[in-house]
C-alpha cells in the first residue's frame, strides 16, 4: 500500500512541477507578448500615467502631455490638432494610437531600449519615468499654408526638401481633432470615434501617404523620364500626337482632353506635348517604350516600395501586365496606375535633386527628457532615378509647363517654378482628381510639392490640376522660400 | 517495504509543538506584513484595521494550536502553519481587491459593494470552530469507519442538493450552489470529505476481492468484469455531476479521488488504466455534447477569442506581474474577472510575480506531501486511505484550478483551497486539515498503548456493517 502512496506522492509533485513550469513560461517568457497586446488594459493604463514626451517642430510642441488630476495623471493635448493630425496621430485610451504616437510610442513613453540608461537613473533617483521628445522635420509655415489651402476641399498636400528628403509639410483634409480622441471623458471619446469612422469623408485617413489615387497627367513626368533615359528621345523629338490615337486591340481610341491635336500639331515635340499635357503623345511614347520600361522607371522613383515607415505609408503601384491599350492608358497615369501624393512629390523632388530621389523622412531627432540626443536622422539616397542630364532636360520641360502651359497658376513672381499638372478621370459619375506637382527655385530647388484635390465644391468643368491644385502648391512653396 | 502493504514508517515520537508554534508565528507575521504592505501602497498609511486583522488571525491560529497541544500533541507540525499562511494571505488579497474595487466604483460614481474581507475572516473563524470540533470530538479517526455508508449517503445528498428547485442556484453557468437564509453554500465541498470517508471505508472491506481476482494482460493485472461495478458507479455519478450541474471540476475531482483510493488499496495499476480510459471517454463525450464544456475548451485553446474572457484577463494580469511581481497593492488585480474567487491565484501572480506564485504552489505542495506522509505513517488501512484521499484532493484541486488559471488546462470552477473567497470551501478545508492532523497524531504517536484498543474498535466497526 505504501508503495502506491509513494507513487501518488511522486505524481503529485509532478503535477505541481507542471504548474510551476507553465507559470514560468507564462510570466517569464510569454509576458512580453501579452503585455504588447492592444487590449491589455494594465499596460494601457500605466502608459497613460507616464509623462509622455512631446512631438516638436523646432521647439514648438504639436503634441504634449499636461498634468491632469482626474483618473490619469497626464492629459495629452494637440495645440493645433487638425493641422497636424495625419502626422501626430492620436493617443487614445480606448482606441489605441495612430501616426507618430504609434510608431514612436516607445521613445515617447521612455521605454525604448535606447533610453534604458536614463530609465535606470530615474529608478535610482526615485523619479517617475519620463518620455523622450521626438522632433519632426516639418516646416510650420509650409504646413499651415498647406492646411489652409485645402480649406473646403477634400485632398492632400506633401512638401519635401529635394536635397535631403525631409518632409516639410503633409496635410490632409477633412481632418480631425486628435484632442477629442485623447480626452479622458471616455464616453465622449467613444462618440467621437464612432462619428469619425462613420463620416463618409473619411477624416481619419491620411490622404497624403496612405491613400492611392490615379496620378493622371503628373505621371507623364515618369513616362517622359523613361523616354529621355531610353536614349531614343530628346526634348525636341517629335512624337505622334493626333487628336485621337487609335489603339490596337480596341475600338476605343485615346483622346486628348480638349479633343484637339497637340498645340496645333499632329507631330508635337516632347516639350510641347508636356506643355499641353497631350494624352495621345504620351500614349504613343508609352506604346513605343512598353510597360516594362515604364515600370522600371516608376520603380526608380519609388513605386512599389513603402516610403516613410514612420507613418506606415503605402506603396504606389504600376500595373503588373498591361496589354497595349492598357499600356497607353498607364503611360498617362490612368488604368491601374495608383500613387500617393507623397510618391508624386518624390518624383518632383527626384527631378529637382539632379535625378537622385532621397528617402523621405519625418523624424529629425529623438531626445531624452534631459535633452540628450538619442538618434538623429541622416539623409539617405533612395535611388538614382534618372541621370543629371535627363533631370536637367525634364526641369527645362517643367519650367515650360509653368511659364507657357497648363501650370501657369503655379507661377511665383521673381522665382522660377518647374511643375506639372494632372487631371485624372476615374468614373463618369465622380469628379476627376486634380493634381499639381512642382519644385522651386528651378535652379537651386529648396522645396518640391505635390497637391491632390479629390473633391471641391465647384462645378465639374472647372476641375483641373492647374486651376485648383497649383495655387495651393504655390502658397506652400512661398511659405518655404520666404523664410 | 513493497511486500508488506500495511508497513509503518518508524518515526521517533516527538510532539514538535514548539516547531509548530514557531512556524505559526512566521505564518501570522507574513500575513500581517502583507496586510500592512497593502495599506501602505494603496492608502499611503498603515491601515487602522491592522490590529483587528493581526489579533483575529493570530488568535485563531493560537486557538487551533492550543487545541492540538491539548488533544493531538503528536500531530504534524507543518500542516497548521501552512493552512494559516494561505488563509491569512488570502484574506489580505481579498482585502486588497476590495480596496481596488471600491476605488473603481468611486471613479464611476457608484456606491462600492460591501467589502468581502470581513466576511472571509468570519468564515475563517467558523472554519476554526469546525477544526476544533473535529480535533476535540473525533478522538480516533477509526470511529469514522462506522459511518462509512452514512457518509456515502450524506455525500450523495450533498451532491444533489443544488439540483433541488428553489434551493439550488445557477451561478456562472454551474449549478453547484444552494441558497439558504440569504447565504450561498457550495455543498460539493463537504461532499468531498464525506465521499473520501465512504470510499476509504468501502475499500477497506472490498480491497481483497478487488486485488486478488483478475487476470493478467500485457503485464497488467486487470480486474474481473463483475468487479467493475464500483468504478462504473463512481464514473456514472461523476458524469451526472457534469451533466446536471455543469461542474467539470467537481466531476473530475470525485472520479479522480475514487480512482486514486482504488489504486492505493489494491496496488493495481490496471485500475488506473481503466479509470483513465473511462475518464477520456467521458471527457470526449462531454466535449461533443455540452456547450459549456465546449466553450471552456475553446476559452483554453484561444483565451482571447472571447471578448473580455475570464482566462484572458487573468493571463494578462500574470504577464503584468512578470517574474518579480508588481508588488502588493501595486498591480491591478481588481480588473481581473473573479479576481477574489476563481482567479485569486492570478491576482497573487500579478502582485507577487512568478516568484510569489511558485512560493504559494510550494506551500500547497508541502500540505499535499505532509498529508501523504501522514498516510505512509498511519498504522491502519482506513486511516491511510482517508489521509491519501484528503491529500490528493488538495493535489487535484490545486492542479485543476491553478492549471486552469495559468492556461495549462481548461479552466473549471474549483475553489483555490484556503485562499479563494467563499465560506463553504474555507470551512470544509479547515475540516480536512483537522482530519489530517487527527490521523497524523495517531501516526506519529508512540505506538505501544494505543494499539490494542483501536484494533477492537476497528473490528467492531467492520462487524457492524
Interface residues (C-beta under 8 A of the other chain):
Chain A: X1 X2 X3 X4 X5 X6 X8 X9 X11 X12 X13 X15 X16 X18 X19 X20 X22 X23 X24 X26 X27 X28 X30 X31 X32 X33 X34 X35 X37 X39 X40 X41 X42 X43 X45 X71
Chain B: X1 X2 X5 X6 X7 X9 X107 X260 X263 X264 X265 X267 X304 X315 X316 X317 X318 X319 X320 X321 X322 X323 X331 X332 X335 X349 X353 X354 X357 X358 X361 X362 X364 X365 X368 X369 X372 X373 X375 X376 X381 X384 X388 X391 X392 X395 X398 X399 X402 X403 X406 X407 X408
